[in-house]
């Protein structure tokens, strides 16, 4: 892993994902998490302030980046929540089948190389009665914006830790084995190519 990936990129991603509009988005959905939670792409713990501590037993924090885990540890310690860090050995989520009540993903699907495979993994560990909660940015509905997303995506992905600005988030979730149960979308403040947001819930099919 390069110095940029381990020492610089975590700080840039943390800054980019902690804007006021994104905090408002997190506030809308994170409190819906209940029971044992798998948070995929835990990052530095930006969702921690928005969990309902009375509804959550434990959080499995899946974060492959060592730099991000270092940034997260003080935030976890200050949160008072029961958080267990897990890595991603062999691209397989190291949890038992049907063992979590909630899977939470926020601004994560854009960076996972094989998002469909990752979603199938989330589906595997989620109980049949469980819920996927998501908030992501992706492909804009406006043709002009979408064209620029496709045009600039390759360069953006190289400098932004693999982030894709043009993914169809709802289709990915459906193709990953889920049925959408709530689907909201809008531009949040910021560059339109990076700030068309999808958020809602889904259940395993």
Contact map, one row per residue, 1 for C-alpha under 8 A:
1110110000000000000000000000000000000000000000000000000000000000000000000000000000000000000000000000000000000000000000000000000000000000000000000000000000000000000000000000000000000000000000000000000000000
1111110000000000000000000000000000000000000000000000000000000000000000000000000000000000000000000000000000000000000000000000000000000000000000000000000000000000000000000000000000000000000000000000000000000
1111111100000000000000000000000000000000000000000000000000000000000000000000000000000000000000000000000000000000000000000000000000000000000000000000000000000000000000000000000000000000000000000000000000000
0111111110000000000000000000000000000000000000000000000000000000000000000000000000000000000000000000000000000000000000000000000000000000000000000000000000000000000000000000000000000000000000000000000000000
1111111111000000000000000000000000000000000000000000000000000000000000000000000000000000000000000000000000000000000000000000000000000000000000000000000000000000100000000000000000000000000000000000000000000
1111111111000000000000000000000000000000000000000000000000000000111000000000000000000000000000000000000000000000000000000000000000000000000000000000000000000000000000000000000000000000000000000000000000000
0011111111100000000000000000000000000000000000000000000000000000001000000000000000000000000000000000000000000000000000000000000000000000000000000000000000000000000000000000000000000000000000000000000000000
0011111111110000000000000000000000000000000000000000000000000000000000000000000000000000000000000000000000000000000000000000000000000000000000000000000000000000000000000000000000000000000000000000000000000
0001111111111000000000000000000000000000000000000000000000000000000000000000000000000000000000000000000000000000000000000000000000000000000000000000000000000001100000000000000000000000000000000000000000000
0000111111111100000000000000000000000000000000000000000000000000001100000000000000000000000000000000000000000000000000000000000000000000000000000000000000000000000000000000000000000000000000000000000000000
0000001111111110000000000000000000000000000000000000000000000000000000000000000000000000000000000000000000000000000000000000000000000000000000000000000000000000000000000000000000000000000000000000000000000
0000000111111111000000000000000000000000000000000000000000000000000000000000000000000000000000000000000000000000000000000000000000000000000000000000000000000000000000000000000000000000000000000000000000000
0000000011111111100000000000000000000000000000000000000000000000000000000000000000000000000000000000000000000000000000000000000000000000000000000000000000000001000000000000000000000000000000000000000000000
0000000001111111110000000000000000000000001100000000000000000000000000000000000000000000000000000000000000000000000000000000000000000000000000000000000000000000000000000000000000000000000000000000000000000
0000000000111111111000000000000000000000000000000000000000000000000000000000000000000000000000000000000000000000000000000000000000000000000000000000000000000000000000000000000000000000000000000000000000000
0000000000011111111000000000000000000000000000000000000000000000000000000000000000000000000000000000000000000000000000000000000000000000000000000000000000000000000000000000000000000000000000000000000000000
0000000000001111111001000000000000000000000000000000000000000000000000000000000000000000000000000000000000100000000000000000000000000000000000000000000000000000000000000000000000000000000000000000000000000
0000000000000111111101100000000000000000000001000000000000000000000000000000000000000000000000000000000000000000000000000000000000000000000000000000000000000000000000000000000000000000000000000000000000000
0000000000000011111111100000000000000000000000000000000000000000000000000000000000000000000000000000000000000000000000000000000000000000000000000000000000000000000000000000000000000000000000000000000000000
0000000000000000011111110000000000000000000000000000000000000000000000000000000000000000000000000000000000000000000000000000000000000000000000000000000000000000000000000000000000000000000000000000000000000
0000000000000000001111111000000000000000000000000000000000000000000000000000000000000000000000000000000000000000000000000000000000000000000000000000000000000000000000000000000000000000000110000000000000000
0000000000000000111111111100000000000000000000000000000000000000000000000000000000000000000000000000000000000000000000000000000000000000000000000000000000000000000000000000000000000000000100000000000000000
0000000000000000011111111110000000000000000000000000000000000000000000000000000000000000000000000000000000000000000000000000000000000000000000000000000000000000000000000000000000000000000000000000000000000
0000000000000000000111111111000000000000000000000000000000000000000000000000000000000000000000000000000000000000000000000000000000000000000000000000000000000000000000000000000000000000000000000000000000000
0000000000000000000011111111100000000000000000000000000000000000000000000000000000000000000000000000000000000000000000000000000000000010000000000000000000000000000000000000000000000000000000000000000000000
0000000000000000000001111111110000000000000000100100000000000000000000000000000000000000000000000000000001000000000000000000000000000010000000000000000000000000000000000000000000000000000000000000000000000
0000000000000000000000111111111000000000000000000100000000000000000000000000000000000000000000000000000000000000000000000000000000000000000000000000000000000000000000000000000000000000000000000000000000000
0000000000000000000000011111111000000000000000000000000000000000000000000000000000000000000000000000000000000000000000000000000000000000000000000000000000000000000000000000000000000000000000000000000000000
0000000000000000000000001111111110000000000000000000000000000000000000000000000000000000000000000000000000000000000000000000000000001110000000000000000000000000000000000000000000000000000000000000001100000
0000000000000000000000000111111110000000000000100111000000000000000000000000000000000000000000000000000100000000000000000000000000001000000000000000000000000000000000000000000000000000000000000000000000000
0000000000000000000000000011111110000000000000000111000000000000000000000000000000000000000000000000000000000000000000000000000000000000000000000000000000000000000000000000000000000000000000000000000000000
0000000000000000000000000000111111000000000000000011000000000000000000000000000000000000000000000000000000000000000000000000000000001000000000000000000000000000000000000000000000000000000000000000000000000
0000000000000000000000000000111111101000000000000011001100000000000000000000000000000000000000000000011100000000000000000000000000001000000000000000000000000000000000000000000000000000000000000000000000000
0000000000000000000000000000000111111000000000000001001110000000000000000000000000000000000000000000110000000000000000000000000000000000000000000000000000000000000000000000000000000000000000000000000000000
0000000000000000000000000000000011111000000000000000001111000000000000000000000000000000000000000001110000000000000000000000000000000000000000000000000000000000000000000000000000000000000000000000000000000
0000000000000000000000000000000001111100000000000000000111110000000000000000000000000000000000000011110000000000000000000000000000000000000000000000000000000000000000000000000000000000000000000000000000000
0000000000000000000000000000000011111110000000000000000111110000000000000000000000000000000000000001111100000000000000000000000000000000000000000000000000000000000000000000000000000000000000000000000000000
0000000000000000000000000000000000011111000000000000000000111100000000000000000000000000000000000001011100000000000000000000000000000000000000000000000000000000000000000000000000000000000000000000000000000
0000000000000000000000000000000000001111110000000000000000111100000000000000000000000000000000000000001110000000000000000000000000000000000000000000000000000000000000000000000000000000000000000000000000000
0000000000000000000000000000000000000111110000000000000000001110000000000000000000000000000000000000001111010000000000000000000000000000000000000000000000000000000000000000000000000000000000000000000000000
0000000000000000000000000000000000000011111000000000000000001111000000000000000000000000000000000000000011110000000000000000000000000000000000000000000000000000000000000000000000000000000000000000000000000
0000000000000000000000000000000000000011111111100000000000001110000000000000000000000000000000000000000000000000000000000000000000000000000000000000000000000000000000000000000000000000000000000000000000000
0000000000000100000000000000000000000000111111000000000000000010100110110000000000000000000000000000000000000000000000000000000000000000000000000000000000000000000000000000000000000000000000000000000000000
0000000000000100000000000000000000000000011111000000000000000000000111111010000000000000000000000000000000000000000000000000000000000000000000000000000000000000000000000000000000000000000000000000000000000
0000000000000000000000000000000000000000011111110000000000000000000000010011000000000000000000000000000000000000000000000000000000000000000000000000000000000000000000000000000000000000000000000000000000000
0000000000000000010000000000000000000000011111111000000000000000000000000000000000000000000000000000000000000000000000000000000000000000000000000000000000000000000000000000000000000000000000000000000000000
0000000000000000000000000100010000000000010011111110000000000000000000000000000000000000000000000000000000000000000000000000000000000000000000000000000000000000000000000000000000000000000000000000000000000
0000000000000000000000000000000000000000000011111110000000000000000000000011001000000000000000000000000000000000000000000000000000000000000000000000000000000000000000000000000000000000000000000000000000000
0000000000000000000000000000000000000000000001111110000000000000000000000000001000000000000000000000000000000000000000000000000000000000000000000000000000000000000000000000000000000000000000000000000000000
0000000000000000000000000110011000000000000000111111000000000000000000000000000000000000000000000000000000000000000000000000000000000000000000000000000000000000000000000000000000000000000000000000000000000
0000000000000000000000000000011110000000000000111111100100000000000000000000000000000000000000000000000000000000000000000000000000000000000000000000000000000000000000000000000000000000000000000000000000000
0000000000000000000000000000011111000000000000000111111100000000000000000000000000000000000000000000000000000000000000000000000000000000000000000000000000000000000000000000000000000000000000000000000000000
0000000000000000000000000000000000000000000000000011111110000000000000000000000010000000000000000000000000000000000000000000000000000000000000000000000000000000000000000000000000000000000000000000000000000
0000000000000000000000000000000000000000000000000001111110000000000000000000000000000000000000000000000000000000000000000000000000000000000000000000000000000000000000000000000000000000000000000000000000000
0000000000000000000000000000000011100000000000000001111110000000000000000000000000000000000000000000000000000000000000000000000000000000000000000000000000000000000000000000000000000000000000000000000000000
0000000000000000000000000000000011111000000000000011111111100000000000000000000000000000000000000000000000000000000000000000000000000000000000000000000000000000000000000000000000000000000000000000000000000
0000000000000000000000000000000001111000000000000000111111100000000000000000000001000000000000000000000000000000000000000000000000000000000000000000000000000000000000000000000000000000000000000000000000000
0000000000000000000000000000000000111000000000000000000111110000000000000000000011110000000000000000000000000000000000000000000000000000000000000000000000000000000000000000000000000000000000000000000000000
0000000000000000000000000000000000011110000000000000000111111000000000000000000011110000000000000000000000000000000000000000000000000000000000000000000000000000000000000000000000000000000000000000000000000
0000000000000000000000000000000000011110000000000000000001111100000000000000000000111100000000000000000000000000000000000000000000000000000000000000000000000000000000000000000000000000000000000000000000000
0000000000000000000000000000000000000111110000000000000000111110000000000000000000111100000000000000000000000000000000000000000000000000000000000000000000000000000000000000000000000000000000000000000000000
0000000000000000000000000000000000000111110000000000000000011111000000000000000000001111000000000000000000000000000000000000000000000000000000000000000000000000000000000000000000000000000000000000000000000
0000000000000000000000000000000000000001111000000000000000001111110110000000000000001111000000000000000000000000000000000000000000000000000000000000000000000000000000000000000000000000000000000000000000000
0000000000000000000000000000000000000000100000000000000000000111110010000000000000000111000000000000000000000000000000000000000000000000000000000000000000000000000000000000000000000000000000000000000000000
0000010000000000000000000000000000000000001000000000000000000011111110000000000000000000000000000000000000000000000000000000000000000000000000000000000000000000000000000000000000000000000000000000000000000
0000010000000000000000000000000000000000000000000000000000000011111111000000000000000000000000000000000000000000000000000000000000000000000000000000000000000000000000000000000000000000000000000000000000000
0000011001000000000000000000000000000000000000000000000000000000111111100000000000000000000000000000000000000000000000000000000000000000000000000000000000000000000000000000000000000000000000000000000000000
0000000001000000000000000000000000000000001100000000000000000010111111110000000000000000000000000000000000000000000000000000000000000000000000000000000000000000000000000000000000000000000000000000000000000
0000000000000000000000000000000000000000001100000000000000000011111111111000000000000000000000000000000000000000000000000000000000000000000000000000000000000000000000000000000000000000000000000000000000000
0000000000000000000000000000000000000000000100000000000000000000011111111000000000000000000000000000000000000000000000000000000000000000000000000000000000000000000000000000000000000000000000000000000000000
0000000000000000000000000000000000000000001100000000000000000000001111111110000000000000000000000000000000000000000000000000000000000000000000000000000000000000000000000000000000000000000000000000000000000
0000000000000000000000000000000000000000001110000000000000000000000111111111000000000000000000000000000000000000000000000000000000000000000000000000000000000000000000000000000000000000000000000000000000000
0000000000000000000000000000000000000000000100000000000000000000000011111111100000000000000000000000000000000000000000000000000000000000000000000000000000000000000000000000000000000000000000000000000000000
0000000000000000000000000000000000000000000000000000000000000000000000111111110000000000000000000000000000000000000000000000000000000000000000000000000000000000000000000000000000000000000000000000000000000
0000000000000000000000000000000000000000000110010000000000000000000000111111111000000000000000000000000000000000000000000000000000000000000000000000000000000000000000000000000000000000000000000000000000000
0000000000000000000000000000000000000000000010010000000000000000000000011111111110100000000000000000000000000000000000000000000000000000000000000000000000000000000000000000000000000000000000000000000000000
0000000000000000000000000000000000000000000000000000000000000000000000001111111110000000000000000000000000000000000000000000000000000000000000000000000000000000000000000000000000000000000000000000000000000
0000000000000000000000000000000000000000000000000000000000000000000000000111111100000000000000000000000000000000000000000000000000000000000000000000000000000000000000000000000000000000000000000000000000000
0000000000000000000000000000000000000000000000011000000000000000000000000011111110000000000000000000000000000000000000000000000000000000000000000000000000000000000000000000000000000000000000000000000000000
0000000000000000000000000000000000000000000000000000000000000000000000000001111111000000000000000000000000000000000000000000000000000000000000000000000000000000000000000000000000000000000000000000000000000
0000000000000000000000000000000000000000000000000000100001100000000000000001101111100000000000000000000000000000000000000000000000000000000000000000000000000000000000000000000000000000000000000000000000000
0000000000000000000000000000000000000000000000000000000011100000000000000000000111110000000000000000000000000000000000000000000000000000000000000000000000000000000000000000000000000000000000000000000000000
0000000000000000000000000000000000000000000000000000000001111000000000000001000011111000000000000000000000000000000000000000000000000000000000000000000000000000000000000000000000000000000000000000000000000
0000000000000000000000000000000000000000000000000000000001111000000000000000000001111100000000000000000000000000000000000000000000000000000000000000000000000000000000000000000000000000000000000000000000000
0000000000000000000000000000000000000000000000000000000000011110000000000000000000111110000000000000000000000000000000000000000000000000000000000000000000000000000000000000000000000000000000000000000000000
0000000000000000000000000000000000000000000000000000000000011111000000000000000000011111000001000000000000000000000000000000000000000000000000000000000000000000000000000000000000000000000000000000000000000
0000000000000000000000000000000000000000000000000000000000000111000000000000000000001111100011000000000000000000000000000000000000000000000000000000000000000000000000000000000000000000000000000000000000000
0000000000000000000000000000000000000000000000000000000000000111000000000000000000000111111111000000000000000000000000000000000000000000000000000000000000000000000000000000000000000000000000000000000000000
0000000000000000000000000000000000000000000000000000000000000000000000000000000000000011111111000000000000000000000000000000000000000000000000000000000000000000000000000000000000000000000000000000000000000
0000000000000000000000000000000000000000000000000000000000000000000000000000000000000001111100000000000000000000000000000000000000000000000000000000000000000000000000000000000000000000000000000000000000000
0000000000000000000000000000000000000000000000000000000000000000000000000000000000000001111110000000000000000000000000000000000000000000000000000000000000000000000000000000000000000000000000000000000000000
0000000000000000000000000000000000000000000000000000000000000000000000000000000000000001111111000000000000000000000000001000000000000000000000000000000000000000000000000000000000000000000000000000000000000
0000000000000000000000000000000000000000000000000000000000000000000000000000000000000011101111100000000000000000000000001100100000000000000000000000000000000000000000000000000000000000000000000000000000000
0000000000000000000000000000000000000000000000000000000000000000000000000000000000000111100111110000000000000000000000000000000000000000000000000000000000000000000000000000000000000000000000000000000000000
0000000000000000000000000000000000000000000000000000000000000000000000000000000000000000000011111010000000000000000000000000100000000000000000000000000000000000000000000000000000000000000000000000000000000
0000000000000000000000000000000000000000000000000000000000000000000000000000000000000000000001111110000000000000000000000000100000000000000000000000000000000000000000000000000000000000000000000000000000000
0000000000000000000000000000000000000000000000000000000000000000000000000000000000000000000000111110000000000000000000000001111000000000000000000000000000000000000000000000000000000000000000000000000000000
0000000000000000000000000000000000000000000000000000000000000000000000000000000000000000000000011111000000000000000000000001111100000000000000000000000000000000000000000000000000000000000000000000000000000
0000000000000000000000000000000000010000000000000000000000000000000000000000000000000000000000111111100000000000000000000000111000000000000000000000000000000000000000000000000000000000000000000000000000000
0000000000000000000000000000000000111100000000000000000000000000000000000000000000000000000000000111111000000000000000000000111001000000000000000000000000000000000000000000000000000000000000000000000000000
0000000000000000000000000000000001111000000000000000000000000000000000000000000000000000000000000011111000000000000000000000011011100000000000000000000000000000000000000000000000000000000000000000000000000
0000000000000000000000000000000011111100000000000000000000000000000000000000000000000000000000000001111100000000000000000000010001111000000000000000000000000000000000000000000000000000000000000000000000000
0000000000000000000000000000000010001111000000000000000000000000000000000000000000000000000000000001111110000000000000000100010001111000000000000000000000000000000000000000000000000000000000000000000000000
0000000000000000000000000000010010001111000000000000000000000000000000000000000000000000000000000000011111000000000000000000000000011100000000000000000000000000000000000000000000000000000000000000000000000
0000000000000000000000000000000000000011100000000000000000000000000000000000000000000000000000000000001111111000000000000000000000011111000000000000000000000000000000000000000000000000000000000000000000000
0000000000000000000000000100000000000001100000000000000000000000000000000000000000000000000000000000000111111000000000000000000000000111000000000000000000000000000000000000000000000000000000000000000000000
0000000000000000100000000000000000000000100000000000000000000000000000000000000000000000000000000000000011111100000000000000000000000011100000000000000000000000000000000000000000000000000000000000000000000
0000000000000000000000000000000000000001100000000000000000000000000000000000000000000000000000000000000011111111000000000000000000000001000000000000000000000000000000000000000000000000000000000000000000000
0000000000000000000000000000000000000000000000000000000000000000000000000000000000000000000000000000000011111111001000000000000000000001000000000000000000000000000000001000000000000000000000000000000000000
0000000000000000000000000000000000000000000000000000000000000000000000000000000000000000000000000000000000111111000000000000000000000001110000000000000000000000011110100000000000000000000000000000000000000
0000000000000000000000000000000000000000000000000000000000000000000000000000000000000000000000000000000000011111100000000000000000000000000000000000000000000000111100000000000000000000000000000000000000000
0000000000000000000000000000000000000000000000000000000000000000000000000000000000000000000000000000000000011111111001000000000000000000000000000000000000000000011000000000000000000000000000000000000000000
0000000000000000000000000000000000000000000000000000000000000000000000000000000000000000000000000000000000000011111000000000000000000000000000000000000000000000010000000000000000000000000000000000000000000
0000000000000000000000000000000000000000000000000000000000000000000000000000000000000000000000000000000000000001111111000000000000000000000000000000000000000000000000000000000000000000000000000000000000000
0000000000000000000000000000000000000000000000000000000000000000000000000000000000000000000000000000000000001001111111100000000000000000000000000000000000000000000000000001000100000000000000000000000000000
0000000000000000000000000000000000000000000000000000000000000000000000000000000000000000000000000000000000000000011111110000000000000000000000000000000000000000000000000001101100000000000000000000000000000
0000000000000000000000000000000000000000000000000000000000000000000000000000000000000000000000000000000000000000011111111000000000000000000000000000000000000000000000000000000100000000000000000000000000000
0000000000000000000000000000000000000000000000000000000000000000000000000000000000000000000000000000000000000001011111111100000000000000000000000000000000000000000000000000000100000000000000000000000000000
0000000000000000000000000000000000000000000000000000000000000000000000000000000000000000000000000000000000000000001111111110000000000000000000000000000000000000000000000000100110000000000000000000000000000
0000000000000000000000000000000000000000000000000000000000000000000000000000000000000000000000000000000000000000000111111111000000000000000000000000000000000000000000000000000110000000000000000000000000000
0000000000000000000000000000000000000000000000000000000000000000000000000000000000000000000110000000000000000000000011111111100000000000000000000000000000000000000000000000000000000000000000000000000000000
0000000000000000000000000000000000000000000000000000000000000000000000000000000000000000000010000000001000000000000001111111110000000000000000000000000000000000000000000000000000000000000000000000000000000
0000000000000000000000000000000000000000000000000000000000000000000000000000000000000000000000000000000000000000000000111111110000000000000000000000000000000000000000000000000111000000000000000000000000010
0000000000000000000000000000000000000000000000000000000000000000000000000000000000000000000000001100000000000000000000011111111000000000000000000000000000000000000000000000000000000000000000000000000000000
0000000000000000000000000000000000000000000000000000000000000000000000000000000000000000000010111111000000000000000000001111111000000000000000000000000000000000000000000000000000000000000000000000000000000
0000000000000000000000000000000000000000000000000000000000000000000000000000000000000000000000001111111000000000000000000111111101100000000000000000000000000000000000000000000000000000000000000000000000010
0000000000000000000000000000000000000000000000000000000000000000000000000000000000000000000000001111100000000000000000000001111111000000000000000000000000000000000000000000000000000000000000000000000000000
0000000000000000000000000000000000000000000000000000000000000000000000000000000000000000000000000100000000000000000000000000011111000000000000000000000000000000000000000000000000000000000000000000000000110
0000000000000000000000000000000000000000000000000000000000000000000000000000000000000000000000000000100000000000000000000000001111100000000000000000000000000000000000000000000000000000000000000000000000110
0000000000000000000000000000000000000000000000000000000000000000000000000000000000000000000000000001111000000000000000000000011111110000000000000000000000000000000000000000000000000000000000000000000000110
0000000000000000000000000000000000000000000000000000000000000000000000000000000000000000000000000000111000000000000000000000010011111000000000000000000000000000000000000000000000000000000000000000000011110
0000000000000000000000000000000000000000000000000000000000000000000000000000000000000000000000000000011110000000000000000000000001111100000000000000000000000000000000000000000000000000000000000000000011110
0000000000000000000000000000110110000000000000000000000000000000000000000000000000000000000000000000011110000000000000000000000000111110000000000000000000000000000000000000000000000000000000000000001111000
0000000000000000000000000000100000000000000000000000000000000000000000000000000000000000000000000000000111000000000000000000000000011111000000000000000000000000000000000000000000000000000000000000011110000
0000000000000000000000001100100000000000000000000000000000000000000000000000000000000000000000000000000011100000000000000000000000001111100000000000000000000000000000000000000000000000000000000000111100000
0000000000000000000000000000000000000000000000000000000000000000000000000000000000000000000000000000000011111100000000000000000000000111110000000000000000000000000000001000000000000000000000000000111000000
0000000000000000000000000000000000000000000000000000000000000000000000000000000000000000000000000000000000100100000000000000000000000011111000000000000000000000000010001000000000000000000000000111110000000
0000000000000000000000000000000000000000000000000000000000000000000000000000000000000000000000000000000000000100000000000000000000000001111100000000000000000000000111111000000000000000000000000111110000000
0000000000000000000000000000000000000000000000000000000000000000000000000000000000000000000000000000000000000000000000000000000000000000111110000100100000000000000011111000000000000000000000000001000000000
0000000000000000000000000000000000000000000000000000000000000000000000000000000000000000000000000000000000000000000000000000000000000000011111101100000000000000000001000000000000000000000000011001000000000
0000000000000000000000000000000000000000000000000000000000000000000000000000000000000000000000000000000000000000000000000000000000000000001111101100000000000000000000000000000000000000000000000000000000000
0000000000000000000000000000000000000000000000000000000000000000000000000000000000000000000000000000000000000000000000000000000000000000000111111100000000000000000000000000000000000000000000000000000000000
0000000000000000000000000000000000000000000000000000000000000000000000000000000000000000000000000000000000000000000000000000000000000000000111111110000000000000000000000000000000000000000000000000000000000
0000000000000000000000000000000000000000000000000000000000000000000000000000000000000000000000000000000000000000000000000000000000000000000001111111000000000000000000000000000000000000000000000000000000000
0000000000000000000000000000000000000000000000000000000000000000000000000000000000000000000000000000000000000000000000000000000000000000000111111111100000000000000000000000000000000000000000011000000000000
0000000000000000000000000000000000000000000000000000000000000000000000000000000000000000000000000000000000000000000000000000000000000000001111111111110000000000000001000000000000000000000000001000000000000
0000000000000000000000000000000000000000000000000000000000000000000000000000000000000000000000000000000000000000000000000000000000000000000000111111111000000000000000000000000000000000000000000000000000000
0000000000000000000000000000000000000000000000000000000000000000000000000000000000000000000000000000000000000000000000000000000000000000000000011111111100000000000000000000000000000000000000001000000000000
0000000000000000000000000000000000000000000000000000000000000000000000000000000000000000000000000000000000000000000000000000000000000000001000001111111110000000000011000000000000000000000000001000000000000
0000000000000000000000000000000000000000000000000000000000000000000000000000000000000000000000000000000000000000000000000000000000000000000000000111111111000000000011000000000000000000000000000000000000000
0000000000000000000000000000000000000000000000000000000000000000000000000000000000000000000000000000000000000000000000000000000000000000000000000011111111000000000000000000000000000000000000000000000000000
0000000000000000000000000000000000000000000000000000000000000000000000000000000000000000000000000000000000000000000000000000000000000000000000000001111111110000000000000000000000000000000000000000000000000
0000000000000000000000000000000000000000000000000000000000000000000000000000000000000000000000000000000000000000000000000000000000000000000000000000111111111000000111000000000000000000000000000000000000000
0000000000000000000000000000000000000000000000000000000000000000000000000000000000000000000000000000000000000000000000000000000000000000000000000000011111111100000100000000000000000000000000000000000000000
0000000000000000000000000000000000000000000000000000000000000000000000000000000000000000000000000000000000000000000000000000000000000000000000000000000111111110000000000000000000000000000000000000000000000
0000000000000000000000000000000000000000000000000000000000000000000000000000000000000000000000000000000000000000000000000000000000000000000000000000000111111111011110000000000000000000000000000000000000000
0000000000000000000000000000000000000000000000000000000000000000000000000000000000000000000000000000000000000000000000000000000000000000000000000000000011111111111100000000000000000000000000000000000000000
0000000000000000000000000000000000000000000000000000000000000000000000000000000000000000000000000000000000000000000000000000000000000000000000000000000001111111110000000000000000000000000000000000000000000
0000000000000000000000000000000000000000000000000000000000000000000000000000000000000000000000000000000000000000000000000000000000000000000000000000000000111111110000000000000000000000000000000000000000000
0000000010001000000000000000000000000000000000000000000000000000000000000000000000000000000000000000000000000000000000000000000000000000000000000000000000011111111000000000000000000000000000000000000000000
0000100010000000000000000000000000000000000000000000000000000000000000000000000000000000000000000000000000000010000000000000000000000000000000000000000000001111111000000000000000000000000000000000000000000
0000000000000000000000000000000000000000000000000000000000000000000000000000000000000000000000000000000000000111100000000000000000000000000000000000000000011111111100000000000000000000000000000000000000000
0000000000000000000000000000000000000000000000000000000000000000000000000000000000000000000000000000000000000111000000000000000000000000000000000000000000011001111110000000000000000000000000000000000000000
0000000000000000000000000000000000000000000000000000000000000000000000000000000000000000000000000000000000000110000000000000000000000000010000000000000011011000011111100000000000000000000000000000000000000
0000000000000000000000000000000000000000000000000000000000000000000000000000000000000000000000000000000000000100000000000000000000000000111000000000110010010000001111100000000000000000000000001100000000000
0000000000000000000000000000000000000000000000000000000000000000000000000000000000000000000000000000000000000000000000000000000000000000011100000100110010000000000111110000000000000000000000000000000000000
0000000000000000000000000000000000000000000000000000000000000000000000000000000000000000000000000000000000000100000000000000000000000000011000000000000000000000000111111001000000000000000000000000000000000
0000000000000000000000000000000000000000000000000000000000000000000000000000000000000000000000000000000000000000000000000000000000000000011000000000000000000000000001111111000000000000000000000000000000000
0000000000000000000000000000000000000000000000000000000000000000000000000000000000000000000000000000000000001000000000000000000000000001111000000000000000000000000000111111100000000000000000000000010000000
0000000000000000000000000000000000000000000000000000000000000000000000000000000000000000000000000000000000000000000000000000000000000000000000000000000000000000000000011111110000010000000000000000010000000
0000000000000000000000000000000000000000000000000000000000000000000000000000000000000000000000000000000000000000000000000000000000000000000000000000000000000000000000011111111000000000000000000000000000000
0000000000000000000000000000000000000000000000000000000000000000000000000000000000000000000000000000000000000000001100000000000000000000000000000000000000000000000000111111111100000000000000000000000000000
0000000000000000000000000000000000000000000000000000000000000000000000000000000000000000000000000000000000000000000100100000000000000000000000000000000000000000000000001111111111110000000000000000000000000
0000000000000000000000000000000000000000000000000000000000000000000000000000000000000000000000000000000000000000000000000000000000000000000000000000000000000000000000000111111111110000000000000000000000000
0000000000000000000000000000000000000000000000000000000000000000000000000000000000000000000000000000000000000000000100000000000000000000000000000000000000000000000000000011111111000000000000000000000000000
0000000000000000000000000000000000000000000000000000000000000000000000000000000000000000000000000000000000000000001111110010000000000000000000000000000000000000000000000001111111000000000000000000000000000
0000000000000000000000000000000000000000000000000000000000000000000000000000000000000000000000000000000000000000000000110010000000000000000000000000000000000000000000000000111111100000000000000000000000011
0000000000000000000000000000000000000000000000000000000000000000000000000000000000000000000000000000000000000000000000000010000000000000000000000000000000000000000000000000111111110000000000000000000001111
0000000000000000000000000000000000000000000000000000000000000000000000000000000000000000000000000000000000000000000000000000000000000000000000000000000000000000000000000000110011111000000000000000000001111
0000000000000000000000000000000000000000000000000000000000000000000000000000000000000000000000000000000000000000000000000000000000000000000000000000000000000000000000000100110001111110000000000000000111100
0000000000000000000000000000000000000000000000000000000000000000000000000000000000000000000000000000000000000000000000000000000000000000000000000000000000000000000000000000000000111110000000000000000111100
0000000000000000000000000000000000000000000000000000000000000000000000000000000000000000000000000000000000000000000000000000000000000000000000000000000000000000000000000000000000011111000000000000001111000
0000000000000000000000000000000000000000000000000000000000000000000000000000000000000000000000000000000000000000000000000000000000000000000000000000000000000000000000000000000000011111100000000000011110000
0000000000000000000000000000000000000000000000000000000000000000000000000000000000000000000000000000000000000000000000000000000000000000000000000000000000000000000000000000000000000111110000000000011100000
0000000000000000000000000000000000000000000000000000000000000000000000000000000000000000000000000000000000000000000000000000000000000000000000000000000000000000000000000000000000000011111000000001111000000
0000000000000000000000000000000000000000000000000000000000000000000000000000000000000000000000000000000000000000000000000000000000000000000000000000000000000000000000000000000000000001111100000001110000000
0000000000000000000000000000000000000000000000000000000000000000000000000000000000000000000000000000000000000000000000000000000000000000000000000000000000000000000000000000000000000000111110010011100000000
0000000000000000000011000000000000000000000000000000000000000000000000000000000000000000000000000000000000000000000000000000000000000000000000000000000000000000000000000000000000000000011111010011100000000
0000000000000000000010000000000000000000000000000000000000000000000000000000000000000000000000000000000000000000000000000000000000000000000000000000000000000000000000000000000000000000001111110010000000000
0000000000000000000000000000000000000000000000000000000000000000000000000000000000000000000000000000000000000000000000000000000000000000000000000000000000000000000000000000000000000000000111110110000000000
0000000000000000000000000000000000000000000000000000000000000000000000000000000000000000000000000000000000000000000000000000000000000000000000000000000000000000000000000000000000000000000011111110000000000
0000000000000000000000000000000000000000000000000000000000000000000000000000000000000000000000000000000000000000000000000000000000000000000100001000000000000000000000000000000000000000001111111111000000000
0000000000000000000000000000000000000000000000000000000000000000000000000000000000000000000000000000000000000000000000000000000000000000000100001101100000000000000010000000000000000000000000111111000000000
0000000000000000000000000000000000000000000000000000000000000000000000000000000000000000000000000000000000000000000000000000000000000000110000000000000000000000000010000000000000000000000001111111000000000
0000000000000000000000000000000000000000000000000000000000000000000000000000000000000000000000000000000000000000000000000000000000000000110000000000000000000000000000000000000000000000001111111111100000000
0000000000000000000000000000000000000000000000000000000000000000000000000000000000000000000000000000000000000000000000000000000000000000111100000000000000000000000000000000000000000000111100011111110000000
0000000000000000000000000000000000000000000000000000000000000000000000000000000000000000000000000000000000000000000000000000000000000011110000000000000000000000000000000000000000000000111100000011111000000
0000000000000000000000000000000000000000000000000000000000000000000000000000000000000000000000000000000000000000000000000000000000000111110000000000000000000000000000001100000000000011110000000001111100000
0000000000000000000000000000100000000000000000000000000000000000000000000000000000000000000000000000000000000000000000000000000000001111000000000000000000000000000000000000000000000111100000000000111110000
0000000000000000000000000000100000000000000000000000000000000000000000000000000000000000000000000000000000000000000000000000000000001110000000000000000000000000000000000000000000011111000000000000011111000
0000000000000000000000000000000000000000000000000000000000000000000000000000000000000000000000000000000000000000000000000000000000111100000000000000000000000000000000000000000000011110000000000000001111100
0000000000000000000000000000000000000000000000000000000000000000000000000000000000000000000000000000000000000000000000000000000000111000000000000000000000000000000000000000000001111100000000000000000111110
0000000000000000000000000000000000000000000000000000000000000000000000000000000000000000000000000000000000000000000000000000000111110000000000000000000000000000000000000000000001111000000000000000000011111
0000000000000000000000000000000000000000000000000000000000000000000000000000000000000000000000000000000000000000000000000010010111110000000000000000000000000000000000000000000011100000000000000000000001111
0000000000000000000000000000000000000000000000000000000000000000000000000000000000000000000000000000000000000000000000000000000000000000000000000000000000000000000000000000000011100000000000000000000000111
